[in-house]
């Protein structure tokens, strides 16, 4: 297996395309690998990060009239954008999705979805076989059990996929704090979606804005 290392292996916003797969009520109802609200939070944060960095994002569902619409927390990030509804379980067999990805001209394919062992693993493995550079965002995905999620991750790693969390993806897109054009948006994401890290940042700002106590006497 070819090792993924070196500077060129890191994610770049100008080369990335994000596909969010089946973040729907039916899948969430049997999500047992994570606390459900955490996955909703993380998938929303990933969507917002992609929008902030100008990363094209494809939204897709499977049989939405029965499985439910994509979570509004995600679709609200992309108002008016079409959600590609499929019958294929494997997203990468749906030519409309694949054509939308190819139309971006990007080769760093980033995937997150429900469930990890089915709707994430299938397209990731197929795309890897077709030469795509695939990253799976594990904490914006989830499976029907902890075992199902973990086995799927191992299966995709064996196939050559890269595993990351949403915050790691956002950090690689930012890469340098001297790049100020997205720093404020990223900071806002941390405050809204990164729990302890966001609160720590607000605390730091509170301390920095606190007047220096005057000396006694």
C-alpha positions in Angstrom: 0.0 0.0 0.0 1.3 3.5 -0.9 2.0 5.5 2.2 0.2 8.8 2.6 2.9 11.2 3.8 4.7 14.3 2.9 3.4 17.9 2.6 1.5 17.2 -0.6 -0.6 14.6 1.2 -2.2 17.2 3.4 -5.6 18.6 2.5 -5.8 21.9 0.6 -9.1 23.7 0.2 -8.4 24.5 -3.5 -8.1 20.8 -4.2 -10.8 19.4 -1.9 -14.4 18.4 -2.7 -16.8 17.3 0.1 -19.6 14.7 -0.3 -22.1 14.5 2.6 -24.0 11.2 2.4 -27.3 10.2 3.9 -27.4 12.4 7.1 -31.1 11.5 7.4 -33.6 10.7 10.2 -33.8 7.0 9.4 -30.1 6.5 9.6 -29.8 8.6 12.8 -32.5 6.5 14.5 -30.2 3.5 14.5 -26.9 5.3 15.0 -25.2 3.5 17.9 -21.5 4.2 17.4 -21.7 7.8 18.6 -24.0 10.1 20.6 -26.4 11.2 17.8 -26.3 14.9 18.6 -22.5 14.8 18.4 -22.7 13.5 14.8 -25.2 16.2 13.8 -23.0 18.8 15.4 -19.8 17.5 13.7 -21.4 17.0 10.3 -22.8 20.6 10.5 -19.4 21.9 11.5 -17.8 20.1 8.6 -20.4 21.6 6.2 -19.8 25.1 7.6 -16.0 24.7 7.3 -16.3 23.6 3.7 -18.4 26.7 2.9 -16.0 29.0 4.7 -13.1 27.7 2.7 -14.9 27.6 -0.6 -14.8 23.8 -0.8 -17.5 22.5 -3.2 -20.0 20.3 -1.3 -22.3 17.7 -2.7 -25.3 16.7 -0.6 -27.0 13.4 -1.3 -29.7 11.3 0.3 -31.2 7.9 -0.3 -34.9 7.5 -0.9 -35.7 10.6 1.0 -39.5 10.2 0.8 -39.1 7.2 3.1 -35.8 7.9 4.9 -36.4 11.5 5.6 -34.7 14.8 4.4 -31.1 15.7 5.1 -30.8 17.3 8.5 -31.8 21.0 8.2 -28.7 22.0 10.2 -26.8 20.9 7.1 -29.1 22.0 4.3 -29.4 25.5 5.9 -25.6 25.9 5.3 -26.3 25.7 1.6 -29.7 27.3 1.0 -31.3 26.4 -2.3 -28.8 23.8 -3.2 -30.2 20.6 -4.7 -29.9 17.4 -2.7 -29.2 14.5 -5.0 -31.6 11.8 -4.0 -30.5 8.2 -5.0 -31.8 4.7 -5.1 -28.2 3.3 -5.1 -26.9 2.4 -1.7 -23.4 3.0 -3.0 -23.3 6.7 -3.8 -20.4 6.2 -6.2 -22.6 4.2 -8.5 -24.9 7.1 -9.0 -23.6 8.9 -12.0 -25.3 12.2 -11.1 -23.2 12.4 -7.9 -20.0 11.3 -9.6 -20.5 13.8 -12.4 -21.1 16.6 -9.8 -17.8 15.7 -8.1 -15.9 15.4 -11.4 -17.3 18.8 -12.5 -15.4 20.5 -9.6 -12.1 19.4 -11.0 -10.9 18.5 -7.5 -9.1 15.2 -6.7 -9.1 15.3 -2.9 -12.4 13.6 -2.2 -13.7 14.0 1.4 -16.6 11.8 2.5 -18.8 11.7 5.6 -22.1 10.0 6.1 -24.4 7.5 7.7 -23.8 4.6 8.1 -20.0 4.2 8.1 -20.1 0.5 7.3 -22.4 0.9 4.3 -23.0 4.3 2.8 -19.4 5.6 3.5 -17.4 2.4 3.0 -18.9 1.5 -0.4 -18.1 4.8 -2.2 -14.8 5.3 -0.5 -13.5 1.9 -1.5 -14.8 2.2 -5.1 -13.4 5.7 -5.5 -10.0 4.6 -4.1 -10.0 1.9 -6.8 -10.6 4.5 -9.4 -7.6 6.6 -8.3 -9.2 9.2 -6.1 -7.4 10.6 -3.0 -10.1 9.7 -0.4 -10.4 11.1 3.2 -13.2 9.9 5.5 -14.3 12.2 8.3 -15.0 9.7 11.0 -16.6 11.9 13.6 -19.1 13.3 11.1 -20.0 9.7 10.2 -21.4 6.9 12.3 -22.5 3.3 12.2 -25.1 1.0 13.6 -22.7 -0.1 16.4 -19.2 0.8 17.6 -18.0 -2.4 16.1 -19.6 -1.7 12.7 -18.0 1.8 12.7 -14.6 0.6 13.7 -14.5 -2.4 11.3 -15.5 -0.1 8.4 -12.7 2.3 9.3 -10.2 -0.5 9.3 -11.5 -1.8 6.0 -11.2 1.6 4.4 -7.7 2.1 5.8 -6.7 -1.2 4.3 -8.1 0.0 0.9 -5.9 3.2 1.2 -8.3 5.8 2.7 -7.2 8.6 5.0 -9.1 9.0 8.3 -9.6 12.4 9.9 -11.9 14.3 12.3 -13.8 17.5 11.2 -11.5 19.7 13.2 -8.4 18.2 11.7 -9.8 18.8 8.2 -10.6 22.4 9.1 -7.1 22.9 10.5 -5.4 21.5 7.3 -7.5 23.8 5.2 -6.4 26.7 7.3 -2.8 25.5 7.6 -1.3 28.9 8.6 -2.8 31.5 11.0 -1.2 34.2 8.8 -3.9 33.3 6.3 -6.4 35.7 7.8 -9.1 35.5 5.1 -10.8 32.5 6.8 -9.4 32.8 10.4 -12.5 34.6 11.8 -14.9 32.1 10.3 -12.8 29.2 11.6 -12.7 30.7 15.1 -16.5 31.1 14.9 -16.8 27.4 14.1 -14.7 26.5 17.1 -16.9 28.6 19.4 -20.2 27.1 17.9 -19.2 23.5 17.5 -15.9 22.6 19.2 -17.2 22.6 22.8 -14.2 22.8 25.1 -11.9 24.3 22.5 -14.4 27.0 21.7 -15.1 27.8 25.4 -11.4 27.9 26.1 -11.0 30.5 23.3 -13.7 32.7 24.7 -12.1 32.4 28.2 -8.8 33.5 26.7 -10.5 36.5 25.1 -12.1 37.3 28.5 -8.7 37.2 30.2 -7.0 39.3 27.5 -9.7 41.9 27.8 -9.6 42.1 31.6 -7.9 45.4 32.8 -4.6 44.9 34.6 -5.2 45.3 38.4 -3.6 48.4 39.9 -0.8 48.0 42.5 -2.0 48.5 46.1 -1.2 51.8 47.7 
